[in-house]
Amino acid sequence: MAGYNSAKFDIPLLAEEFIRADIDFDLKKLRSVDVQVIFHKMEQRTLSAAYKFYCNKILEDAHTAEADTIATFEILKAQLERYNDLENDIEKLSKFSTHNTNVDFAGRIVYNDKGQEVFNFGKYKGKTVESVLERDPGYYGWIVNNEFPLYTKKVLTAIKLRKFNSKI
């Protein structure tokens, strides 16, 4: 089997469908080629590579604050010149350059398609945070007392307090 992004999308989807249809699906027997993985392994995805691609320059002193900042600015200018559908507008560029809908930086809580905060891991994955905290208040304590990022805990606490304060 071969595809683009097939290791993360097509093959897991196909495996689920095979299982639903009672067809034996053994990953150990599968040989697959994901050309996206080859692309990402073969073509650098670094600031230096982007600087070369967009500005046709070699990034001297890479990983120093000044050089990286200047290169990033020059890349953005070059991207705005290259891509006609990009506008030099912070709101629009921010929206365009966002890959995910994370509520917290770690992606443990994300927005669903209705704009609601949902858990993105564990037994409550896909469930709204508010409904989980209402149904299983101990889940909050489990997260707060375990090794989750502090910002995730902060976001979770804010959601809990928002719900609590709305009842007052």
Secondary structure, 3 states (H helix, E strand, C coil): CEECCCCCCHHHHHHHHHHHCCCCCCHHHCCCEEHHHHHHHHCCCCHHHHHHHHHCCCCCCCCCHHHHHHHHHHHHHHHHHHCCCCCCCHHHHHHHCCCCCECCCCCCEEECCCCCEEECCHHHCCCEHHHHHHHCCHHHHHHHCCCCCHHHHHHHHHHHHHHHHHCC
